[in-house]
Amino acid sequence: MIYFVTGTDTGAGKTYVSAALLRRARALGRRTFGFKPIETGCTEALGPDQQVLCDAAGGWQTGPLRGLYQFRNPVAPRVASEAEALPIDLDLVVSTARSVSADFTIVEGAGGWRVPVTDSADMAVLAKKLGAPVIVAARAGLGTINHTLLTLEAVERDGCTAAAAILSRRPDEDVGFAEQNAAEIRRRWPGRVLVLGADAGILDPLI
């Protein structure tokens, strides 16, 4: 099983959701692979988000399996790539993501669905090339209904399968409000909508 994780925007909880999925899959006995092929705002050789995914997957990943493109500037991948004169090869991203014999693979995008990756491609193009179901990570609080529904609509309009929307509830956020937001999203979209908090068992249907 392989999923592509996108977000409603930057900071919506992609890495939190991705790591939770990987840890839960490992707890269920799966061999996991967590891959963030493109990361910006990296001050070390290994990006901080990729480090979280590597740890969640069991710490076994080496070389290009620990990320292909780490850019220093905290900007969109296309902009960062141009600044460092390092073109992003989406076919290499896809072949690397699929090179691992894992039971459960998470490929995490950078930013949201429409973030530009190259002059002619955005994250949507990468997801389509990967051919994996898409999980939308979203905030749990105010504004998430609009942002989540718009992202789900874009994913499906682009010909991809939306496997789930997962609201990443922070510890200080009200559980009832998050569940209410999830219920409102379900009224407009027939797929799986989950609120991720302390109980990672809610992720089991995706694993």
C-alpha positions as CSV (number, residue, x, y, z in Angstrom):
1,M,0.0,0.0,0.0
2,I,1.3,3.5,-0.9
3,Y,-0.3,6.8,-0.2
4,F,0.5,10.4,-1.3
5,V,-0.1,12.9,1.6
6,T,-0.9,16.4,0.6
7,G,-2.1,19.3,2.8
8,T,-4.7,22.0,2.6
9,D,-1.7,24.4,3.0
10,T,1.7,24.7,4.6
11,G,1.7,23.7,8.2
12,A,-1.6,21.8,8.0
13,G,-0.2,18.7,9.6
14,K,1.2,16.6,6.7
15,T,4.2,15.3,8.7
16,Y,2.2,14.8,11.8
17,V,-0.4,12.7,9.9
18,S,2.3,10.9,7.8
19,A,4.3,9.9,10.9
20,A,1.2,8.8,12.8
21,L,0.2,6.5,9.8
22,L,3.8,5.1,9.7
23,R,3.9,4.4,13.4
24,R,0.5,2.8,13.5
25,A,1.4,0.6,10.5
26,R,4.6,-0.5,12.2
27,A,2.6,-1.3,15.4
28,L,0.4,-3.5,13.2
29,G,3.4,-5.4,12.0
30,R,3.9,-3.7,8.6
31,R,7.3,-2.9,7.0
32,T,7.1,0.9,6.4
33,F,8.8,3.5,4.3
34,G,8.4,7.2,4.9
35,F,9.5,9.4,2.1
36,K,9.5,13.2,1.7
37,P,11.4,13.5,-1.6
38,I,11.3,17.3,-1.8
39,E,11.8,19.6,1.3
40,T,12.6,23.2,1.6
41,G,13.8,25.3,4.5
42,C,16.5,22.7,5.3
43,T,19.5,23.8,7.3
44,E,21.0,20.3,7.7
45,A,21.8,17.6,5.2
46,L,18.6,15.8,6.3
47,G,15.4,17.8,6.3
48,P,13.5,17.9,9.6
49,D,10.3,16.5,8.2
50,Q,12.1,13.7,6.5
51,Q,13.9,13.0,9.8
52,V,10.5,12.6,11.5
53,L,9.3,10.2,8.8
54,C,12.5,8.1,8.9
55,D,12.2,7.8,12.7
56,A,8.5,6.9,12.4
57,A,9.4,4.2,9.8
58,G,11.9,2.6,12.1
59,G,15.2,4.5,11.3
60,W,16.4,2.1,8.6
61,Q,16.5,4.4,5.6
62,T,19.7,5.5,4.0
63,G,21.0,7.5,1.0
64,P,18.3,8.8,-1.4
65,L,15.6,7.0,0.6
66,R,16.2,9.8,3.1
67,G,15.0,12.5,0.6
68,L,16.2,13.5,-2.8
69,Y,16.0,17.3,-2.8
70,Q,16.7,19.3,0.3
71,F,16.7,23.1,-0.4
72,R,17.8,25.8,2.0
73,N,15.2,28.5,1.1
74,P,11.8,28.1,2.9
75,V,9.9,28.7,-0.3
76,A,8.0,26.7,-2.9
77,P,10.0,23.9,-4.4
78,R,10.2,25.4,-7.9
79,V,11.5,28.7,-6.5
80,A,14.0,26.9,-4.3
81,S,15.1,24.7,-7.1
82,E,15.7,27.6,-9.4
83,A,17.7,29.5,-6.7
84,E,20.1,26.6,-6.2
85,A,20.2,25.6,-10.0
86,L,19.1,22.1,-9.1
87,P,16.3,20.9,-11.3
88,I,13.7,18.5,-9.8
89,D,13.3,15.2,-11.7
90,L,9.7,13.9,-10.9
91,D,10.4,10.6,-12.7
92,L,13.3,10.0,-10.3
93,V,11.0,10.9,-7.4
94,V,8.5,8.3,-8.5
95,S,11.0,5.6,-9.2
96,T,12.7,6.1,-5.9
97,A,9.4,6.0,-4.0
98,R,8.5,2.7,-5.7
99,S,12.0,1.1,-5.4
100,V,11.4,-0.1,-1.8
101,S,9.7,-3.4,-1.1
102,A,7.6,-2.1,1.8
103,D,4.1,-3.1,3.0
104,F,3.1,0.5,3.7
105,T,4.6,3.6,2.1
106,I,3.9,7.2,2.7
107,V,5.1,9.8,0.2
108,E,4.7,13.3,1.7
109,G,4.4,16.3,-0.6
110,A,5.6,19.8,0.1
111,G,3.0,22.4,0.9
112,G,-0.4,22.0,-0.7
113,W,-1.9,20.5,-3.9
114,R,-1.1,23.4,-6.2
115,V,2.4,24.2,-5.0
116,P,4.7,24.5,-8.0
117,V,7.5,21.9,-8.3
118,T,8.9,22.6,-11.7
119,D,8.1,25.2,-14.5
120,S,5.3,22.9,-15.7
121,A,4.3,20.8,-12.8
122,D,2.8,21.1,-9.3
123,M,2.3,18.6,-6.5
124,A,-0.8,17.4,-8.3
125,V,1.3,16.2,-11.2
126,L,3.6,14.4,-8.9
127,A,0.7,12.6,-7.2
128,K,-0.7,11.6,-10.6
129,K,2.7,10.3,-11.7
130,L,2.9,8.3,-8.5
131,G,-0.5,6.8,-9.1
132,A,-1.3,6.5,-5.4
133,P,-4.4,7.3,-3.5
134,V,-4.2,10.8,-1.8
135,I,-4.7,11.6,1.8
136,V,-5.5,15.2,2.6
137,A,-4.0,16.5,5.9
138,A,-6.0,19.4,7.2
139,R,-6.2,21.6,10.3
140,A,-8.9,20.8,12.8
141,G,-9.9,24.3,13.7
142,L,-11.6,27.3,12.2
143,G,-11.4,27.5,8.4
144,T,-10.8,23.8,7.8
145,I,-14.2,23.1,6.2
146,N,-13.6,25.4,3.3
147,H,-9.9,24.5,2.8
148,T,-10.5,20.8,3.1
149,L,-13.4,20.6,0.7
150,L,-11.6,22.8,-1.9
151,T,-8.5,20.5,-1.7
152,L,-10.6,17.3,-2.0
153,E,-12.5,18.8,-5.0
154,A,-9.2,19.6,-6.7
155,V,-7.7,16.2,-6.0
156,E,-10.7,14.5,-7.6
157,R,-11.0,16.9,-10.5
158,D,-7.4,16.2,-11.3
159,G,-8.3,12.5,-11.7
160,C,-6.8,11.2,-8.4
161,T,-8.4,9.1,-5.8
162,A,-8.9,10.8,-2.4
163,A,-8.6,8.1,0.2
164,A,-9.3,10.2,3.2
165,A,-9.2,13.6,4.8
166,I,-7.5,13.6,8.2
167,L,-7.9,16.6,10.5
168,S,-4.8,17.0,12.6
169,R,-6.1,18.1,16.0
170,R,-3.5,19.7,18.3
171,P,-3.6,18.9,22.0
172,D,-5.0,22.4,22.9
173,E,-7.8,22.2,20.3
174,D,-11.3,21.4,21.4
175,V,-12.3,17.8,20.5
176,G,-16.0,18.7,20.0
177,F,-15.2,21.5,17.6
178,A,-12.9,19.3,15.6
179,E,-15.5,16.6,15.4
180,Q,-18.1,19.1,14.4
181,N,-15.9,20.3,11.5
182,A,-15.4,16.7,10.4
183,A,-19.1,16.2,10.4
184,E,-19.7,19.2,8.2
185,I,-17.1,18.0,5.7
186,R,-18.8,14.6,5.6
187,R,-22.0,16.3,4.7
188,R,-20.4,17.6,1.5
189,W,-18.0,14.8,0.7
190,P,-18.8,11.1,0.9
191,G,-15.3,9.8,1.7
192,R,-13.6,9.0,4.9
193,V,-13.0,12.0,7.2
194,L,-11.0,11.3,10.4
195,V,-10.0,13.4,13.4
196,L,-6.5,12.4,14.5
197,G,-5.7,12.9,18.2
198,A,-4.3,10.6,20.8
199,D,-6.0,7.5,19.5
200,A,-4.1,6.4,16.4
201,G,-6.4,3.4,16.1
202,I,-8.7,5.5,14.0
203,L,-6.2,5.2,11.2
204,D,-6.5,1.4,11.0
205,P,-9.0,1.4,8.0
206,L,-6.3,3.1,5.9
207,I,-3.7,0.5,6.8
